[in-house]
Amino acid sequence: MELYKWVQPEVDDHAVSDLQVSHDLCRPLALALASRGLTAETAADFLRPSLQSLSDPYSLKGTEIAAERLWRAARDRERVLIHGDYDTDGITAAVLLSAVLSENGISSDIFLPHRIDDGYGMTVDSIDKANCSDYSLLVTVDCGINSVEAVAAARERGLEVIVTDHHEPGDLLPDACAVIDPKLPATPEEIIDLAGVGVAFKLCHAFLKFGREHGLGGHETDLREHLDLVALGTVADIVPLLHENRILVRHGLPILSQQKKPGIRALCESARLNRENLSAVDIAFRLAPRINAPGRMGDPALSMALLTATSMVDAGPLADAIEQTNLRRRELENQVVALAEAQLRSPRLPRLEASIVVCGEDWHAGVLGIVAARLSRIHHLPTVVLGRETNGALAGSVRGVPGVNVVEALHAIGHLLERYGGHAMAAGVSLQQDRLADFAQAFDLAVKRLRTAQAQAPQLPIDGEIGISELNDRFFEQRRWLEPFGHGHAEPRFLCRNLSPGWVARAGREHSRGVLENRDGQSLGFVAFQRLPESFPEPPWDLVVKPQLNTYNEKTRPQLEIVDLRASIAPRQRPS
């Protein structure tokens, strides 16, 4: 198993005590909050995030101008085209905006690009394919910030354009009547990391505010009813679940759990999620992969149809079709991972030092991103996975690791690329075949120059050291206050020293389960993924664990998930 460098922040004991007293918290929870920079003064808003704490939508530059233009479209009975993207974020953003516009008398249609035929983002070709002659206003969601030529092409065809995106902008912005992107300068800190659906939510909020302030309408729409879509897209796009993302997801999960939309109910049934309290983990590992599957395999229209279905009669067959598509996606993903790993073992390929670049002749474009994510996670290296397009060029996905901004790396070698764009941790890229070798070497060199110490050695952040006796009913009750967990806000991880196994047994093919005990005989069950019993060192152990509640066969029990462990160097007296 990969060895991590265990990293504990320096936490002031007085700060922990203040949190305990001020908010009636158990010590492990106060320790987790303090390790993440929260204080007795700031913890209240974090523990109880309120929709009233959302910023003025106009604080996101461009939203007020866009809102005015949309109300003009309502007045003049214009038709609006929404150009989305083929992933969960882009689909939910498009469905959200379309629903809000429809509720306020604006006729809109959604165009989602075909991953194989159209590629990623908004292009001149996708503008032509969308048949823009039927519309006077084009609104992009989750795309467009770097589509300078496509926006110019749309304007040449007589459309006005509103761009909403959350990706990193290039040096030249599109010439649109409004450009909305939290990555642009002067954006308040609390909204910089919004997902594409979060930006669409801000536009909808601004639209309703403008209408109400100017007597144009908007009073009948309750945006809270659409927070299920916001939660889906935000968690799926792996943006930090902090600041306003935390507020939106925290309030969106209960709406999602109600499963009021037929498509969401059918999707939950297909994923065998019947629980009343859906979590961000359920979105990340059960719902989002299914919504993404049709877009990964080619046409995202199936997922859009599911999320816009008005009855279970319509939604059920759509969810069944998506389930089959997702199964096929898994098969292709596993095949490409195996082929990529074989390339990495091949002595014929030049060995890169700081990154991975692999390329396959007939690798399905729809799984390149998820394969890159898996490889980067396994090898802890920034990873590029490329496939061949029909025109002979190469295109694919880039995934990073903490400590390396992959967009900066691509920007440094932009002269070798046809197109690129994305986030610090994920990007898309295309280049000509004859530049592959130069690209691989240049990307590796760029990563070397950019990477921090965090990128060179896998680090495992720990919230502090505790004894298992502190993991009582009170802790597990209060642990819920930290949810939702996700990127940028992981489940609490604690260091527990000098524990011994009561027993250890194999669980499935690759996992283990058992019981951990301290010197006083107190115990907790554990699970260890990707670790077999024979791989455990001699006890006693020092362990990094995630305390959690495990529900199985309708019974819920506390358990420890072992993240990493080592043989205790020497018995040390610690709180038990």
Phi, psi and omega in degrees: 000145183300135178271130180256156167268113182285128184236120176246130176287156174280116184244131179285125180301326179293324178295321178296315179298318179299319178295318179301313184288314186294328187237013178053054184254150170288159186298316180301321180292317177298322179297317179297318179295315181296322181293341180259015173087009180271150181238175177302330182280324185264348186291331185301312180293329180288317182287331181231068182294132185244143174298334178293344179275355177298142182288161174303127182301332179291346178292343172270110188305133177101343185291324181292319177297316180295320179299315179299319181293323178292321177292329174294323176296323177295316181297318186267007179054044176280155173264137184247136173254127177256120179259111181256205178227172189266005178259178184301319180299310182293325180289313181295324178297316180294316180295319178300307182297318180299319181295316181293318178296317180299318179297343182243026169083014180254124179279127181220154172233157181247133171245124175243128182292150175276124187303317185282314185281325189251342184076189185265153177078181177266127182235170176299321179296320180290330174297315178296318183293331182286353178057060188290353182297341181275001187228160176245347181223131178245130177239124176266147172228134179061023177192168171110340187295331178249014182264060184297313181293321181293320178295319177298320178295320178297318180293323177298333179270009173093011180263144163272152188230134168246122180258123170235128185204172175222009178277166181293128179283154174273193181289332182244127180268152177295148181272082183241164180290337173209135176237115185242116180202120181294348178278355176284158183300156174071019175277134177302145186302324187290350181236007182299324187260024176301144170284174178301320178291331175293321176293319176298322176298318179297319177296317178298318178299314178297320179300313180291320179298314181298316180297319180290320181292330185252013176068029184262341182137200178096356185285338185275346184269129175248104184298336181300331180292343182255008181291343174298319177295320180295317178297316179303307184292323183292312179294318183298328184274002173056046171268158181301131179273063180228167177055229185288334174300319179297317180298312184295318181287320180302319181272342178280330182298317176298324177293317177299320182294333178289339176052047181289325180284129181305322181296321179290321178297315180295322179294317178297320178295319179296324180274002181059042175252095182253003184290156183278337183241087179289149184242170175298327177297320178299320177295309188296322188250349183238313186272308184300317179301327179287318178296324180289333191304310180300319178294322178296321183277350178152285190250115181280003184301329180299316180291321177297318178298322179296312184287345177254003180297144183254358179209157177292334177300319178281320188288324185302305179298327178295316178297322178297318180294322178294322179299317179294321177297321180293323177298318178295320178301318179298317180300312181296319179302312181296323178297315182291323176301315180298317179293321179294318178296323177296321176299317182295333179274349185288130178285349183282340182269142177297138183275123175270151185265325190240003185205176175234132172227116179232154184213137180234146184294315185233033177288134183294127184300332185289342182251002184297321181295314183288330174292317177300320179296318180294316181294319180295326180287320181292315188261352183053049177221144172303135191230135174243126177239121187240148172229168182267132176274170182296334180274004178093345178285167178253141178213151180181205189234151178237134175231139184256184173231158177306132180102356177225122175269107187291331177294321176297320178298317179292323180298323181294337181238028184301336180293343179268355190248154172275313179210153171197160177173160179152214183246181177299326185255351184207137181209164171247153185208149173218147182202166178279148183305319186287356179254006185299312182297316178296320179298314183301314180293319181292320178297317180299318179293320179297319178297317179304317183289330186267333191292144177262177178301328180298326182281335185279333178227124180303125182252144179240098179294137180236138182279347179147178182255134181221170170255151184293343177294340180279350181268071184258187181300324180296318179299312184292331174292315183283336179304328180299335182292339179278344182293155006274148178263150179174201181301131180084348179210081185282164172302147179302136176239128184236152173267125175238128185254154169057047175256150181235153180279132168288317172198156178223136179218157176291142175234109185070204184277327192233005189239173179223156173217164181172204181227137175253141182230146171263183185294337181272003179086002176285146188217159173214144175291157179219161170228142178228110182278146179057035178213120180269156183306322183289347180273352181289141176287175176294134177285164003283165185239151162258130188229146165258123187229155171248109176287134182206166175260128181249125178253122180216130183054041177065015175245134182249127181225149173288146176208165175251127170267119180283120177270318178201156178206159178215157172293134177298130181297317177202147178303130180231144181281118180223161174303132183271000000 
